[in-house]
Amino acid sequence: MDRWLLPGAMAFVESVVEAIRDGANVVVGAPANASGALAHVLEDRLADDNWRLAGPLQPSGRPPIDEICARLEIDDERGPSGKTVASLIARMEDKRVVVVSAVDIPQWPAWARFLGEYANACRSVDKFDRTQLLLVTSGVPADQLPAKAPALQSLAWNGHIGEGDVFGYVLQHWRRNGTRIDARAKLVARIVTRLALWDFDLVDRLLELNWQDLFEPTQVLRSVDDDRESWGGLGSTWEEGGLADFDGERMAHALVLSRNGDPKRELAMRLWAAQAAELMPTLELKRRQLADRMRASRGLPSSLRLNDEPVLDLNDVEIGGLFHLARIHRLPPNIVQTAQRYRDIRNKLAHLEPVSADEALYVLTGKVGQ
């Protein structure tokens, strides 16, 4: 599945297109490792809508006005020293969208000044006739993007991918490959989502691994990091690709945590969160099934007490209580062992402790080691 067709990504792309439809010049802020792909996607989207495009223009270090004139083939007879934004706009004959990509930190100050002047000056032209600029930055900090102004809008590529996008991407990947989507697959999808977050390249890499390996995230991420040279430039900030908002929470990239030793055990907590989301509801269903098995065993007396309180309905008893009742009333060993395993796994999850692959599989299938 094309990651740019996911709901979060599509919504962001449409917000850029909508700003251009409204006549704004648009600055799209992007981390250094995402700017190229984002510029390409935006260009394709505008082309699909039959916008007349000029670009992509990759700055070469010349003054922005010279770059724009060269790209639009505007020859100002007054020479470089006489060029002004007003003279540039006056010589623009047809409406176009000029796509400028990969504007990095050294080039950004000059482009920021030019954008401000251009956005202000182009207001003299009707929005249906003016040539607009779509500029994608590369590694420029979000707080350096220009504030919203008439004919100028900034949009940062941050927080637009969430758990629903990534989880759906994983499931679609498996459906295309003919993989059966069962309870184990959904658990693995949840783990991959919580570890990789917004990084679909990391999602793809994790999906290549044996599913049991994902239960040791520190080891598996160290191995993944060693195998992928393109992650070498990943830093700890948003502009370096190592920090982003994910479903409203500011989170660090898993490889950044791994490289820093993960002192707060954030990776373990992400693994736990994924497990708890899938296993806790399943354990509740298993608890009800266990209560039915205990009743059917006919080893329980008609009157039960737990913690000096009468048990009115076995379905209301927690797993630990069921284990206690099964043990003291000497129910069949398979019932006692099942209750004990469920209790131990439930206690781990309740105390924010991830479970092993075998323990997770036991909850989901009643089997171990598949």
C-alpha positions, 0 to 999 in steps of 0.5 A: 500500500502506498504510504501517501494514500493513507488517511493522515498523509492524504489529509496533509497533502490536501491541506497543502493543495487547498492552501494553493487553491486559496491563492497562498504561497505555501511553505512546507516544513519537513525533516531532512529525511522526508523532504524529497519524497514530500516534494515529489508527492505534492508535485504529483498531486498538483499535476493530477489536478492539472495545475501548470507547474514549474519545477521542481527547482532545487536551489543552487545557492544563487539569490532566490529571485535569480533562481525563480527568473531562471526557472521561469525563463524571465530575462530582466534586461536591467541585470541582476542588480536591478531585479526586484520582486515587483519587476519579477511579478510584472513580467510573469505572464501566465499563472503557475505554481513554482515548486522549490524543493530541498531548501536547507538551513544555509539557504533558508534565510535568503528564501525566507526574506524573499518569500515574505517580500514576494507574498506581500507583493503578489497580493496586487495580483488576483489570486486566480492569476498570480504565480504561487510558490510552493517551497519544501524545506529540508531540515529547517526547524519548525519554529523558523517557518514563517508565520501565517500572513496574507498570501503566505501559509506554512504547514509542517509535516508533523503529527499527520501519521497516527496509529490507525495509519500504520496499523492499517498499512501493516494489515494491508501489507499482509493481505497483499501477501496472502497472510492470514489476519488472525489474533497473533497477526493483529498483535504483531501489527500493534507491536510494529506500529508502536515501535516504528511509529511514523517511519514506514521504512522502519515498518517495512524492515520490522515486517521482514523479521521473525515475529518473536524477535519483536518481543526483544526490541532493544536487540532487534533495533540494534540489528536493524540500525546496523543494517541500514546506512540511510538511518545514519543521519537520523538525529534527535530533533524533528528536523533531523527526523528523530522526533515527531508528534504521534497521535498528539504525543511528542515521541522519539524515534525508536532508533534514537532511543536505542542509540542512546541506551533507552535509559527510561525503558521507553521501548519496553513501554511501547512493547507493553502498550501494544501487548496490553491493547491486544491481550488485556481484552483477550484475557477478559474473554479467557477469564469468562471461558475459564469460569465456564470450564470451572463450573462444568468440572463439577468440582466446585461446591454450590456455595463458594466464598472468596476473601470471606465474601460469598461468590454470587457469580463466578463470572465476576471473579478476577483471574487471580480469584479463579486460580485460588478457587481452582487450587483450593477445591482441587479442580483438574490440573489442566484448569489449575495450570491454565488459571495460574498462567492467565493470572501470571500473565495478567499480573505482568501486564497490570504492572507495566511489564511486557510478556514474552512471545510464548506467553502472548501466544498462550493467551491468544491460542492456548498453545506455546512455541508456534 
